[in-house]
Amino acid sequence: MNAYSFARRALPGSAGVALMLGVLSADVSVVEAQTPPVATTNAAKPLSATEQAAGDAAWRAVRRAAQPPFPPVEWQTNRPPREIVAEYYRVSTMKAVDLARDFHQKYPGHSKAVEARKLEHDLLNRAVTQFGETNQTARLEILAKEFPEDAKAQPAAAAATRPVSKEEEKLRTRLAAIEELMQGVPKTLPELEKAAVELQHDFPNWREPYQVLVQVIFLNEGDKARAMAREFQESKAPAQFKAMVTDHFKQMERVGQPLDIKFTATDGRAVDLAALKGKVVLVDFWATWCGPCVGEVPHVREAYTRLHDRGFEIIGISLDQDKDKLTQFIKKEKMPWPQHFEDGGEQNHFAKEFGIESIPTMWLVDKLGRLNSLDARDGLAARVEKLLAQ
């Protein structure tokens, strides 16, 4: 998945999606022609095996930081002023900017070094023009010289104060309406789909309609989602959004297939998913350092407490790096289900095998041992009850 993408699994159908669309709508941008990667001017030394492994881990950290953070829970019921929202995302965006810079400076020979440099530019442009990081304007202007294909987007200082066209005003109004529909998903999904398609039809040369369509595709499943994806790939959508959809459907190919998960849990229990046929199983990819993951714990625990006696099980796949911290958290939060842990943290072999690129990711396995859902976060208990009844 492209490093610059917002985290689908961190934000589906939530206030987070709506708030991000609200922020993004403050600086809508015209779709630009796709250009090849910028070439490095100086040849960098090849990395040793140790440096390559360290660079890979550092790149995953950059990619994770580039994903907008989950908004505070209280925003769902008490939406803050736009200034507060902008400051919240300014801080996280600048953290990602600095990580991207540190990465390409430390690992110039890594295959992602050029992408990191471009990511630094793109994120810094967003921080300056959207989130008010005006003291970084000079830094952005230096970076902008390396990426002439972005010149059409206007200089950062001018972009922050540029006049708004009538077309853009209309787009912002439409995005505000879509923002409201996002908050009502899944109930409002049919209306959201219609609004997204109409938005793309009316504003085919802007990025935001394609961003909305990606979210709508991700919120659907099965044949309908595949049909929408095929149409999306034939559209004028930016390459980064098409790549996101492609990656998503690679995951969807696993639906209906059995999963091979077998390990010894942190408490010594032997865990074998194949042995749990006849039960509905949640496979929860998570970590204690992940704010959205921690925010889901009460909901997951509630579903487990209510449905465990009817045949609901949970298998946790932790991407933590500190086993003691993990076990202490499990004990404190009263999480009785088994947890997988290995020293690699984000390099957890199950996460790598299954292509997990953002957390929390919650998969549901039906009573026949087949993967039923790639995104069980919304309405978890209802989804489990439906599968238990089959």
PyMOL commands that set and color helices and strands:
alter all, ss='L'
color gray80, all
select helices_A, chain A and resi 15-27+49-66+73-76+82-106+113-129+134-144+148-153+156-161+166-183+189-202+207-219+222-233+239-252+273-276+291-310+323-333+345-347+349-353+380-388
alter helices_A, ss='H'
color red, helices_A
select strands_A, chain A and resi 262-264+270-272+280-286+312-318+339-340+361-365+371-373
alter strands_A, ss='S'
color yellow, strands_A
deselect
rebuild
show_as cartoon
